[in-house]
């Protein structure tokens, strides 16, 4: 009976020993640091022994830092005027709203999110209220300056977001405020800078001054570098005479620029239309797609001259095919100049009505007869195919007589030089010879013609005794003496005249011999 009982007891004791053997193994990890520690922290510095008890080691969770250091933490709270960040310190750090971004009047919820990891610069470890004050924008500022300085040295571009439109350019957020002048925003000047608001732009640093926090950028430099290869390819592909398609990129007073997929060509105002153009905006607008002809290429200066009218029908061909001298056609006065009026007979074809061809009577100003916009009939006097000119007449149209109008300041008479080959009106040239003769008539006595001189002297000598006019003495020396000596010699009254005539009378006899 005992043996079975004794055998049963050991089985129970064995179980108890096994349980007892397991208990020390479970407590052993806790006892090892105690024996090895003597108040020291555990291997991971999270627990320490204090008065024989294990307590959390809070100091081990605090990383040492000083004011001016950049620390990392997690956003744990967002208020209207500040953000709380856990950086592992004994209290959360506070980022005031004005230290979140270089932008003005920002909303904290737009700058950070709950749980977001952020970098911040330590401004004050403990202010008067015991708070840890941090700055997110200054941490970005320090990192940004290092990046900008490196980009300025290497020439690599930097990327920033447009946050303001100011007078003269754009402000970009690079971590610091970067200024992008309006002239360097694009290859060509941009009229509306507001369209770039909020966009991310890639620019090059062209000026840097950290002491003044001054960063000047150029987006144009990036674009030109990107288009350099494209421009060279386009120049190599284009040839004068080709017709290509492009888009109007800019309009100036002297013409319009066309973007040819990476390089701009110029259409001069004279090449926009066959008709007269006062300003390029009358023909094209920015953004228009046009077909143009390549007129010339300056590969050294990378300039392309284009023509728009060359891709359109030449109206002069219609003139040559359908009109001839003597035809009477309808027209419209387009402008008035001092020497006449220009009349359009076809779109793109104008002819000149000289002032002498406006009316049968004398016209001082073309505005007395016609005004811009008047519709009338004109007769074709001459078609100059080589110089593409038309000479027209109003007064030679049968049955058409335009009334004379009073001059008005509202009528614009444009300044223009008349063509060199235009002669003055025939009715105005007639009096000119008469005027010339009358002006030259007093000079004829100076000539060496004997007979006209005698006619002038004779009446003077007859009137000299009665009137004693001095002009007779002035005319007498100019007259040839061979005629005056025979007539004046027997007269004693003439001997009172200055003896200067006697030497003159000695010269003619040898001439007669």
Kinemage of the C-alpha trace (Angstrom):
@kinemage 1
@onewidth
@group {chain A} dominant
@subgroup {mainchain}
@vectorlist {calphas} color= white
{ca unk a 1} P 0.000 0.000 0.000
{ca unk a 2} L 2.856 2.335 0.772
{ca unk a 3} L 4.680 1.834 -2.437
{ca unk a 4} L 1.846 3.039 -4.586
{ca unk a 5} L 1.299 5.871 -2.159
{ca unk a 6} L 4.945 6.739 -2.118
{ca unk a 7} L 5.002 6.574 -5.870
{ca unk a 8} L 2.083 8.995 -6.008
{ca unk a 9} L 3.707 11.521 -3.707
{ca unk a 10} L 6.742 11.995 -5.851
{ca unk a 11} L 4.529 12.671 -8.851
{ca unk a 12} L 2.869 15.539 -6.975
{ca unk a 13} L 6.209 16.772 -5.727
{ca unk a 14} L 7.597 16.638 -9.268
{ca unk a 15} L 4.821 18.881 -10.503
{ca unk a 16} L 5.429 21.310 -7.693
{ca unk a 17} L 9.130 21.399 -8.399
{ca unk a 18} L 8.471 22.040 -12.044
{ca unk a 19} L 6.249 24.983 -11.220
{ca unk a 20} L 8.779 26.241 -8.762
{ca unk a 21} L 11.516 25.870 -11.324
{ca unk a 22} L 9.540 27.971 -13.783
{ca unk a 23} L 8.906 30.884 -11.377
{ca unk a 24} L 12.565 31.869 -10.894
{ca unk a 25} L 13.025 31.767 -14.681
{ca unk a 26} L 10.226 34.303 -15.142
{ca unk a 27} L 11.554 36.632 -12.420
{ca unk a 28} L 15.122 36.269 -13.511
{ca unk a 29} L 15.064 39.123 -16.105
{ca unk a 30} L 13.888 41.507 -13.402
{ca unk a 31} L 16.458 40.330 -10.900
{ca unk a 32} L 19.412 40.565 -13.302
{ca unk a 33} L 19.387 44.346 -13.631
{ca unk a 34} L 19.012 44.667 -9.897
{ca unk a 35} L 22.085 42.657 -9.247
{ca unk a 36} L 23.987 44.350 -12.016
{ca unk a 37} L 22.580 47.815 -11.547
{ca unk a 38} L 22.973 49.130 -7.991
{ca unk a 39} L 20.791 52.034 -8.927
{ca unk a 40} L 22.004 52.131 -12.600
{ca unk a 41} L 19.622 52.295 -15.587
{ca unk a 42} L 18.647 49.286 -17.659
{ca unk a 43} L 20.280 48.556 -20.972
{ca unk a 44} L 17.769 50.661 -22.900
{ca unk a 45} L 17.827 53.464 -20.283
{ca unk a 46} L 14.060 53.357 -19.867
{ca unk a 47} L 13.987 52.037 -16.252
{ca unk a 48} L 16.162 52.793 -13.247
{ca unk a 49} L 16.233 51.455 -9.659
{ca unk a 50} L 15.281 53.911 -6.979
{ca unk a 51} L 15.041 52.736 -3.340
{ca unk a 52} L 14.960 49.150 -4.526
{ca unk a 53} L 12.182 49.770 -7.013
{ca unk a 54} L 12.213 50.091 -10.825
{ca unk a 55} L 10.826 53.408 -12.067
{ca unk a 56} L 10.769 54.977 -15.549
{ca unk a 57} L 13.885 56.899 -16.500
{ca unk a 58} L 12.388 60.160 -17.815
{ca unk a 59} L 15.728 61.830 -18.225
{ca unk a 60} L 16.700 59.191 -20.774
{ca unk a 61} L 13.871 60.342 -23.057
{ca unk a 62} L 15.052 63.981 -23.121
{ca unk a 63} L 17.694 64.727 -25.716
{ca unk a 64} L 19.992 67.601 -24.828
{ca unk a 65} L 19.663 70.762 -26.962
{ca unk a 66} L 20.408 74.445 -26.741
{ca unk a 67} L 18.836 77.612 -28.023
{ca unk a 68} L 19.524 77.977 -31.747
{ca unk a 69} L 19.496 74.218 -32.363
{ca unk a 70} L 17.112 72.650 -34.873
{ca unk a 71} L 14.966 69.883 -33.365
{ca unk a 72} L 12.303 67.551 -34.748
{ca unk a 73} L 8.926 66.778 -33.307
{ca unk a 74} L 5.340 65.764 -33.940
{ca unk a 75} L 2.410 68.189 -34.110
{ca unk a 76} L 0.024 67.317 -31.273
{ca unk a 77} L -2.285 70.350 -31.274
{ca unk a 78} L -3.288 73.175 -33.594
{ca unk a 79} L -4.832 76.384 -32.278
{ca unk a 80} L -5.752 79.625 -33.996
{ca unk a 81} L -2.607 81.416 -32.895
{ca unk a 82} L -0.114 78.629 -32.148
{ca unk a 83} L 0.874 75.002 -32.690
{ca unk a 84} L 2.080 72.533 -30.043
{ca unk a 85} L 4.858 70.130 -30.953
{ca unk a 86} L 6.162 67.159 -28.953
{ca unk a 87} L 9.931 67.086 -29.288
{ca unk a 88} L 10.508 64.685 -26.353
{ca unk a 89} L 11.048 67.463 -23.837
{ca unk a 90} L 9.430 67.736 -20.420
{ca unk a 91} L 6.779 69.963 -22.029
{ca unk a 92} L 5.518 70.495 -25.572
{ca unk a 93} L 7.135 73.174 -27.648
{ca unk a 94} L 5.044 76.146 -28.823
{ca unk a 95} L 5.268 77.543 -32.360
{ca unk a 96} L 3.485 80.930 -32.586
{ca unk a 97} L 1.550 81.492 -35.824
{ca unk a 98} L 3.968 84.213 -36.967
{ca unk a 99} L 6.826 81.696 -36.726
{ca unk a 100} L 5.171 79.106 -38.937
{ca unk a 101} L 5.873 80.621 -42.361
{ca unk a 102} L 7.501 83.571 -44.101
{ca unk a 103} L 4.074 84.369 -45.496
{ca unk a 104} L 2.004 87.036 -43.851
{ca unk a 105} L -1.187 86.345 -41.821
{ca unk a 106} L -1.218 82.572 -42.260
{ca unk a 107} L -3.731 80.093 -40.832
{ca unk a 108} L -1.892 77.458 -38.723
{ca unk a 109} L -4.147 74.710 -40.054
{ca unk a 110} L -2.962 75.554 -43.590
{ca unk a 111} L 0.690 75.167 -42.640
{ca unk a 112} L 0.743 71.955 -40.563
{ca unk a 113} L -1.402 68.886 -39.832
{ca unk a 114} L -1.902 66.828 -36.677
{ca unk a 115} L 0.698 64.104 -36.418
{ca unk a 116} L 2.995 65.755 -38.966
{ca unk a 117} L 6.722 65.613 -38.296
{ca unk a 118} L 8.231 69.099 -38.442
{ca unk a 119} L 11.611 70.703 -37.894
{ca unk a 120} L 11.814 73.744 -35.660
{ca unk a 121} L 14.515 76.038 -34.350
{ca unk a 122} L 14.721 76.553 -30.576
{ca unk a 123} L 14.185 80.233 -29.810
{ca unk a 124} L 13.785 80.040 -26.018
{ca unk a 125} L 14.083 76.942 -23.817
{ca unk a 126} L 11.934 78.514 -21.149
{ca unk a 127} L 10.172 81.866 -21.371
{ca unk a 128} L 8.580 83.789 -18.503
{ca unk a 129} L 5.685 81.346 -18.522
{ca unk a 130} L 7.986 78.326 -18.588
{ca unk a 131} L 7.187 77.456 -22.209
{ca unk a 132} L 9.545 76.130 -24.851
{ca unk a 133} L 9.309 78.540 -27.852
{ca unk a 134} L 10.092 77.175 -31.311
{ca unk a 135} L 10.130 78.540 -34.879
{ca unk a 136} L 9.316 76.490 -37.932
{ca unk a 137} L 10.086 79.217 -40.471
{ca unk a 138} L 13.550 79.869 -39.036
{ca unk a 139} L 14.438 76.209 -39.230
{ca unk a 140} L 13.448 76.314 -42.909
{ca unk a 141} L 15.348 79.578 -43.252
{ca unk a 142} L 18.644 78.036 -42.147
{ca unk a 143} L 18.221 74.981 -44.335
{ca unk a 144} L 17.073 77.104 -47.263
{ca unk a 145} L 20.089 79.413 -47.079
{ca unk a 146} L 22.452 76.484 -47.238
{ca unk a 147} L 20.595 75.159 -50.271
{ca unk a 148} L 20.418 78.578 -51.968
{ca unk a 149} L 24.103 79.284 -51.383
{ca unk a 150} L 24.978 75.926 -52.921
{ca unk a 151} L 22.679 76.618 -55.911
{ca unk a 152} L 24.265 80.024 -56.401
{ca unk a 153} L 27.732 78.474 -56.534
{ca unk a 154} L 26.871 75.521 -58.789
{ca unk a 155} L 24.288 77.236 -61.026
{ca unk a 156} L 21.637 74.639 -60.273
{ca unk a 157} L 18.029 75.890 -60.263
{ca unk a 158} L 15.874 76.202 -57.138
{ca unk a 159} L 12.126 75.729 -56.890
{ca unk a 160} L 9.738 77.990 -55.013
{ca unk a 161} L 6.052 78.850 -54.800
{ca unk a 162} L 4.774 82.292 -55.800
{ca unk a 163} L 3.277 83.817 -52.648
{ca unk a 164} L 3.005 87.502 -53.569
{ca unk a 165} L 2.707 89.792 -56.578
{ca unk a 166} L 4.531 93.042 -55.890
{ca unk a 167} L 5.449 96.106 -57.910
{ca unk a 168} L 8.027 95.007 -60.411
{ca unk a 169} L 7.868 91.243 -59.958
{ca unk a 170} L 7.006 88.187 -57.863
{ca unk a 171} L 7.916 86.924 -54.382
{ca unk a 172} L 8.742 83.211 -54.120
{ca unk a 173} L 8.820 81.099 -50.982
{ca unk a 174} L 12.180 79.304 -50.949
{ca unk a 175} L 12.318 79.050 -47.192
{ca unk a 176} L 13.464 82.646 -47.568
{ca unk a 177} L 11.792 85.346 -49.633
{ca unk a 178} L 13.164 85.338 -53.160
{ca unk a 179} L 12.465 88.177 -55.613
{ca unk a 180} L 11.782 87.378 -59.271
{ca unk a 181} L 11.788 90.579 -61.433
{ca unk a 182} L 8.977 90.880 -63.984
{ca unk a 183} L 11.482 91.110 -66.840
{ca unk a 184} L 12.952 87.725 -65.847
{ca unk a 185} L 9.694 85.808 -65.371
{ca unk a 186} L 9.558 84.646 -68.989
{ca unk a 187} L 11.499 84.946 -72.228
{ca unk a 188} L 9.152 87.749 -73.250
{ca unk a 189} L 7.653 90.277 -70.878
{ca unk a 190} L 4.507 89.111 -69.095
{ca unk a 191} L 1.611 91.555 -69.012
{ca unk a 192} L -0.340 89.933 -66.140
{ca unk a 193} L 1.761 88.617 -63.264
{ca unk a 194} L -1.298 87.538 -61.254
{ca unk a 195} L -1.602 84.405 -63.377
{ca unk a 196} L 1.539 83.015 -61.681
{ca unk a 197} L 0.090 83.296 -58.158
{ca unk a 198} L 0.396 79.964 -56.336
{ca unk a 199} L 2.485 78.323 -59.065
{ca unk a 200} L 5.756 76.539 -58.443
{ca unk a 201} L 8.538 78.038 -60.548
{ca unk a 202} L 12.039 76.807 -61.223
{ca unk a 203} L 14.568 79.631 -61.214
{ca unk a 204} L 18.272 80.311 -61.079
{ca unk a 205} L 19.920 82.373 -58.353
{ca unk a 206} L 21.552 85.416 -59.966
{ca unk a 207} L 22.182 87.537 -56.855
{ca unk a 208} L 22.666 86.579 -53.224
{ca unk a 209} L 23.316 88.648 -50.099
{ca unk a 210} L 22.692 86.895 -46.804
{ca unk a 211} L 23.483 89.901 -44.635
{ca unk a 212} L 20.565 91.697 -46.248
{ca unk a 213} L 18.449 88.555 -46.759
{ca unk a 214} L 18.392 89.400 -50.452
{ca unk a 215} L 17.846 86.697 -53.092
{ca unk a 216} L 17.250 87.643 -56.744
{ca unk a 217} L 16.032 84.957 -59.145
{ca unk a 218} L 15.664 84.451 -62.899
{ca unk a 219} L 13.193 82.067 -64.482
{ca unk a 220} L 14.121 83.353 -67.903
{ca unk a 221} L 17.628 81.892 -67.565
{ca unk a 222} L 16.132 78.437 -67.003
{ca unk a 223} L 13.773 78.763 -69.980
{ca unk a 224} L 16.500 80.029 -72.297
{ca unk a 225} L 18.764 77.162 -71.345
{ca unk a 226} L 15.956 74.684 -72.017
{ca unk a 227} L 15.181 76.267 -75.372
{ca unk a 228} L 18.765 76.674 -76.504
{ca unk a 229} L 18.976 73.269 -78.094
{ca unk a 230} L 15.447 73.563 -79.472
{ca unk a 231} L 16.283 76.980 -80.969
{ca unk a 232} L 19.367 75.641 -82.698
{ca unk a 233} L 17.370 72.771 -84.151
{ca unk a 234} L 14.692 75.128 -85.469
{ca unk a 235} L 17.263 77.490 -87.017
{ca unk a 236} L 18.909 74.550 -88.720
{ca unk a 237} L 15.598 73.371 -90.109
{ca unk a 238} L 14.235 76.686 -91.411
{ca unk a 239} L 15.088 78.134 -94.814
{ca unk a 240} L 14.026 81.415 -96.469
{ca unk a 241} L 10.903 80.910 -98.542
{ca unk a 242} L 9.362 78.277 -96.287
{ca unk a 243} L 5.803 78.721 -95.031
{ca unk a 244} L 5.437 77.734 -91.363
{ca unk a 245} L 2.781 77.974 -88.679
{ca unk a 246} L 3.159 79.775 -85.368
{ca unk a 247} L 1.320 81.629 -82.651
{ca unk a 248} L 1.351 85.391 -82.012
{ca unk a 249} L 3.266 85.772 -78.748
{ca unk a 250} L 3.609 89.548 -78.467
{ca unk a 251} L 2.591 92.752 -80.240
{ca unk a 252} L 4.673 95.930 -80.347
{ca unk a 253} L 4.350 99.173 -82.276
{ca unk a 254} L 6.710 98.069 -85.047
{ca unk a 255} L 5.315 94.571 -85.587
{ca unk a 256} L 4.298 91.246 -84.061
{ca unk a 257} L 6.331 88.335 -82.688
{ca unk a 258} L 5.480 84.764 -83.634
{ca unk a 259} L 6.428 81.740 -81.505
{ca unk a 260} L 7.725 79.009 -83.792
{ca unk a 261} L 7.748 76.202 -81.206
{ca unk a 262} L 10.651 77.562 -79.189
{ca unk a 263} L 12.019 80.564 -81.047
{ca unk a 264} L 10.397 83.877 -81.889
{ca unk a 265} L 10.304 85.473 -85.324
{ca unk a 266} L 9.276 89.048 -86.137
{ca unk a 267} L 6.629 90.157 -88.612
{ca unk a 268} L 7.395 93.798 -89.350
{ca unk a 269} L 4.349 96.058 -89.562
{ca unk a 270} L 4.985 96.529 -93.278
{ca unk a 271} L 4.762 92.754 -93.806
{ca unk a 272} L 1.441 92.245 -92.023
{ca unk a 273} L -0.940 93.229 -94.813
{ca unk a 274} L -1.008 94.464 -98.381
{ca unk a 275} L -3.029 97.462 -97.202
{ca unk a 276} L -1.856 100.281 -94.952
{ca unk a 277} L -1.645 99.312 -91.253
{ca unk a 278} L -1.530 101.916 -88.486
{ca unk a 279} L -0.867 99.401 -85.692
{ca unk a 280} L -0.270 95.614 -85.733
{ca unk a 281} L -3.252 95.070 -83.404
{ca unk a 282} L -5.496 95.962 -86.365
{ca unk a 283} L -4.440 92.726 -88.070
{ca unk a 284} L -3.479 90.182 -85.379
{ca unk a 285} L -4.048 89.500 -81.686
{ca unk a 286} L -1.949 87.710 -79.068
{ca unk a 287} L -2.671 83.987 -79.213
{ca unk a 288} L -3.694 83.927 -82.888
{ca unk a 289} L -2.378 81.024 -84.952
{ca unk a 290} L -0.981 82.284 -88.252
{ca unk a 291} L 0.751 80.942 -91.340
{ca unk a 292} L 3.805 83.018 -92.198
{ca unk a 293} L 6.558 82.972 -94.781
{ca unk a 294} L 10.223 82.986 -93.775
{ca unk a 295} L 11.755 86.057 -95.416
{ca unk a 296} L 15.251 86.061 -93.891
{ca unk a 297} L 17.307 84.259 -91.244
{ca unk a 298} L 20.231 85.722 -89.311
{ca unk a 299} L 21.754 82.589 -87.838
{ca unk a 300} L 24.532 84.418 -86.003
{ca unk a 301} L 22.110 86.679 -84.139
{ca unk a 302} L 19.369 84.014 -84.120
{ca unk a 303} L 16.782 86.314 -85.675
{ca unk a 304} L 14.050 85.364 -88.098
{ca unk a 305} L 12.148 87.794 -90.327
{ca unk a 306} L 8.650 86.677 -91.259
{ca unk a 307} L 5.897 87.875 -93.575
{ca unk a 308} L 2.167 87.418 -93.175
{ca unk a 309} L 0.926 89.165 -96.303
{ca unk a 310} L 3.053 86.869 -98.483
{ca unk a 311} L 0.745 83.972 -97.560
{ca unk a 312} L -2.305 85.934 -98.737
{ca unk a 313} L -3.515 86.735 -102.252
{ca unk a 314} L -1.786 89.746 -103.732
{ca unk a 315} L -4.552 92.237 -104.601
{ca unk a 316} L -2.264 93.891 -107.147
{ca unk a 317} L -2.706 90.906 -109.425
{ca unk a 318} L -6.417 91.682 -109.561
{ca unk a 319} L -5.649 95.290 -110.430
{ca unk a 320} L -3.364 94.237 -113.257
{ca unk a 321} L -5.849 91.671 -114.550
{ca unk a 322} L -9.084 93.656 -114.275
{ca unk a 323} L -8.239 97.373 -114.458
{ca unk a 324} L -6.558 99.631 -117.006
{ca unk a 325} L -5.828 103.303 -117.416
{ca unk a 326} L -8.954 105.349 -118.076
{ca unk a 327} L -11.302 103.110 -116.072
{ca unk a 328} L -13.649 104.775 -113.577
{ca unk a 329} L -13.972 102.805 -110.317
{ca unk a 330} L -15.540 103.252 -106.917
{ca unk a 331} L -13.281 104.062 -103.991
{ca unk a 332} L -13.121 105.224 -100.397
{ca unk a 333} L -10.909 107.946 -98.980
{ca unk a 334} L -8.572 106.398 -96.382
{ca unk a 335} L -6.406 109.370 -95.400
{ca unk a 336} L -5.599 112.947 -96.316
{ca unk a 337} L -2.124 114.381 -96.715
{ca unk a 338} L -0.923 117.843 -97.619
{ca unk a 339} L -0.355 116.943 -101.283
{ca unk a 340} L -3.549 114.957 -101.879
{ca unk a 341} L -5.735 112.104 -100.709
{ca unk a 342} L -5.366 108.310 -100.747
{ca unk a 343} L -8.328 106.336 -102.054
{ca unk a 344} L -8.791 102.576 -101.648
{ca unk a 345} L -10.278 100.907 -104.708
{ca unk a 346} L -9.762 97.300 -103.480
{ca unk a 347} L -8.895 95.820 -100.092
{ca unk a 348} L -5.144 96.302 -99.909
{ca unk a 349} L -4.897 98.606 -102.921
{ca unk a 350} L -4.747 102.375 -102.560
{ca unk a 351} L -4.068 105.085 -105.096
{ca unk a 352} L -3.136 108.742 -104.774
{ca unk a 353} L -5.364 111.562 -105.943
{ca unk a 354} L -3.034 114.527 -106.222
{ca unk a 355} L -4.377 117.799 -104.871
{ca unk a 356} L -4.484 119.141 -108.441
{ca unk a 357} L -6.829 116.269 -109.430
{ca unk a 358} L -9.419 116.865 -106.724
{ca unk a 359} L -11.408 119.672 -108.332
{ca unk a 360} L -11.563 121.914 -111.390
{ca unk a 361} L -10.859 124.963 -109.263
{ca unk a 362} L -7.767 125.745 -107.191
{ca unk a 363} L -7.614 123.800 -103.899
{ca unk a 364} L -5.541 124.998 -100.995
{ca unk a 365} L -6.124 121.920 -98.820
{ca unk a 366} L -7.511 118.482 -99.744
{ca unk a 367} L -9.848 118.792 -96.755
{ca unk a 368} L -11.813 121.408 -98.730
{ca unk a 369} L -12.998 118.658 -101.073
{ca unk a 370} L -12.734 115.233 -99.394
{ca unk a 371} L -12.680 113.745 -95.925
{ca unk a 372} L -11.553 110.310 -94.638
{ca unk a 373} L -14.371 107.820 -95.155
{ca unk a 374} L -15.901 109.568 -98.177
{ca unk a 375} L -17.052 107.225 -100.931
{ca unk a 376} L -16.603 108.523 -104.459
{ca unk a 377} L -15.603 107.626 -107.990
{ca unk a 378} L -12.095 108.019 -109.341
{ca unk a 379} L -10.536 107.683 -112.749
{ca unk a 380} L -7.350 105.647 -113.153
{ca unk a 381} L -4.715 107.860 -114.745
{ca unk a 382} L -1.695 105.572 -114.446
{ca unk a 383} L -0.865 102.056 -113.264
{ca unk a 384} L 2.785 101.665 -112.251
{ca unk a 385} L 3.279 97.918 -111.987
{ca unk a 386} L 6.960 98.102 -111.029
{ca unk a 387} L 6.405 100.411 -108.061
{ca unk a 388} L 2.877 99.192 -107.325
{ca unk a 389} L 1.385 102.672 -107.557
{ca unk a 390} L -1.893 104.059 -108.838
{ca unk a 391} L -2.468 107.638 -109.938
{ca unk a 392} L -6.129 108.618 -109.671
{ca unk a 393} L -8.283 111.639 -110.445
{ca unk a 394} L -11.569 112.910 -109.075
{ca unk a 395} L -12.108 115.929 -111.261
{ca unk a 396} L -11.837 113.908 -114.496
{ca unk a 397} L -14.846 111.754 -113.663
{ca unk a 398} L -17.683 113.021 -115.844
{ca unk a 399} L -20.746 114.180 -113.981
{ca unk a 400} L -19.003 114.215 -110.595
{ca unk a 401} L -18.308 117.501 -108.894
{ca unk a 402} L -17.615 117.543 -105.192
{ca unk a 403} L -18.776 120.534 -103.164
{ca unk a 404} L -16.288 122.767 -101.375
{ca unk a 405} L -16.296 122.307 -97.609
{ca unk a 406} L -15.165 124.666 -94.875
{ca unk a 407} L -11.939 123.679 -93.160
{ca unk a 408} L -12.292 122.176 -89.692
{ca unk a 409} L -9.859 121.288 -86.937
{ca unk a 410} L -11.539 117.894 -86.639
{ca unk a 411} L -10.116 116.789 -89.975
{ca unk a 412} L -6.744 115.101 -89.544
{ca unk a 413} L -4.195 115.828 -92.256
{ca unk a 414} L -1.389 113.327 -91.825
{ca unk a 415} L 2.247 114.259 -92.254
{ca unk a 416} L 3.818 112.492 -95.197
{ca unk a 417} L 6.511 113.199 -97.739
{ca unk a 418} L 5.222 113.248 -101.321
{ca unk a 419} L 6.819 110.773 -103.723
{ca unk a 420} L 9.753 112.266 -105.589
{ca unk a 421} L 8.209 111.633 -108.988
{ca unk a 422} L 4.990 113.549 -108.278
{ca unk a 423} L 5.028 116.858 -110.153
{ca unk a 424} L 3.190 119.885 -108.800
{ca unk a 425} L -0.246 120.605 -110.289
{ca unk a 426} L -0.263 121.995 -113.815
{ca unk a 427} L -2.602 124.894 -112.997
{ca unk a 428} L -0.293 125.993 -110.219
{ca unk a 429} L 2.867 125.845 -112.308
{ca unk a 430} L 1.614 128.333 -114.917
{ca unk a 431} L 2.118 131.519 -112.910
{ca unk a 432} L 5.522 130.411 -111.747
{ca unk a 433} L 7.405 131.415 -114.950
{ca unk a 434} L 5.719 134.840 -114.948
{ca unk a 435} L 6.777 135.413 -111.383
{ca unk a 436} L 10.292 134.385 -112.208
{ca unk a 437} L 10.433 136.791 -115.158
{ca unk a 438} L 9.120 139.686 -113.106
{ca unk a 439} L 11.715 139.054 -110.458
{ca unk a 440} L 14.526 138.785 -112.954
{ca unk a 441} L 13.463 141.811 -115.038
{ca unk a 442} L 15.353 144.408 -112.998
{ca unk a 443} L 18.508 142.400 -113.453
{ca unk a 444} L 18.405 142.565 -117.266
{ca unk a 445} L 20.133 145.967 -117.454
{ca unk a 446} L 23.187 144.312 -116.006
{ca unk a 447} L 23.455 142.177 -119.108
{ca unk a 448} L 25.725 143.339 -121.919
{ca unk a 449} L 22.879 143.711 -124.443
{ca unk a 450} L 23.231 147.208 -125.956
{ca unk a 451} L 19.690 147.804 -127.132
{ca unk a 452} L 17.820 147.122 -123.834
{ca unk a 453} L 20.371 149.319 -122.047
{ca unk a 454} L 19.721 152.217 -124.386
{ca unk a 455} L 16.029 151.974 -123.831
{ca unk a 456} L 16.524 152.182 -120.083
{ca unk a 457} L 19.008 155.080 -120.218
{ca unk a 458} L 17.142 157.302 -122.646
{ca unk a 459} L 14.089 157.926 -120.469
{ca unk a 460} L 16.338 158.469 -117.489
{ca unk a 461} L 18.428 161.150 -119.237
{ca unk a 462} L 15.330 162.934 -120.462
{ca unk a 463} L 13.804 163.101 -117.016
{ca unk a 464} L 17.024 163.859 -115.163
{ca unk a 465} L 16.999 167.651 -115.814
{ca unk a 466} L 13.440 167.921 -114.566
{ca unk a 467} L 13.304 165.444 -111.683
{ca unk a 468} L 16.966 164.953 -110.897
{ca unk a 469} L 16.380 161.392 -109.761
{ca unk a 470} L 19.414 159.623 -108.351
{ca unk a 471} L 18.427 156.200 -109.698
{ca unk a 472} L 19.310 157.489 -113.153
{ca unk a 473} L 22.884 157.934 -112.054
{ca unk a 474} L 22.839 154.389 -110.678
{ca unk a 475} L 21.539 152.895 -113.892
{ca unk a 476} L 23.824 154.888 -116.213
{ca unk a 477} L 27.094 153.270 -115.060
{ca unk a 478} L 25.586 149.811 -115.628
{ca unk a 479} L 24.646 150.527 -119.240
{ca unk a 480} L 27.201 149.939 -122.029
{ca unk a 481} L 28.847 153.286 -122.817
{ca unk a 482} L 28.959 152.934 -126.607
{ca unk a 483} L 25.347 154.069 -126.873
{ca unk a 484} L 25.457 156.744 -124.166
{ca unk a 485} L 28.521 158.662 -125.383
{ca unk a 486} L 27.071 159.957 -128.720
{ca unk a 487} L 23.815 161.034 -127.051
{ca unk a 488} L 25.281 162.718 -123.962
{ca unk a 489} L 28.427 164.283 -125.424
{ca unk a 490} L 26.778 167.487 -126.896
{ca unk a 491} L 24.720 168.050 -123.744
{ca unk a 492} L 26.279 170.499 -121.296
{ca unk a 493} L 23.734 169.717 -118.603
{ca unk a 494} L 25.087 166.222 -118.269
{ca unk a 495} L 28.603 167.480 -117.617
{ca unk a 496} L 27.687 168.103 -114.013
{ca unk a 497} L 27.416 164.357 -113.510
{ca unk a 498} L 30.333 162.596 -111.866
{ca unk a 499} L 33.319 162.247 -114.194
{ca unk a 500} L 33.257 158.568 -113.741
{ca unk a 501} L 31.448 158.334 -117.067
{ca unk a 502} L 34.345 159.851 -119.005
{ca unk a 503} L 36.718 156.993 -118.340
{ca unk a 504} L 33.926 154.644 -119.337
{ca unk a 505} L 33.492 156.613 -122.583
{ca unk a 506} L 37.172 156.109 -123.414
{ca unk a 507} L 36.843 152.336 -123.446
{ca unk a 508} L 34.203 151.839 -126.137
{ca unk a 509} L 36.041 153.469 -129.116
{ca unk a 510} L 38.715 150.802 -129.224
{ca unk a 511} L 35.955 148.246 -129.022
{ca unk a 512} L 34.256 149.780 -132.050
{ca unk a 513} L 37.500 149.892 -134.051
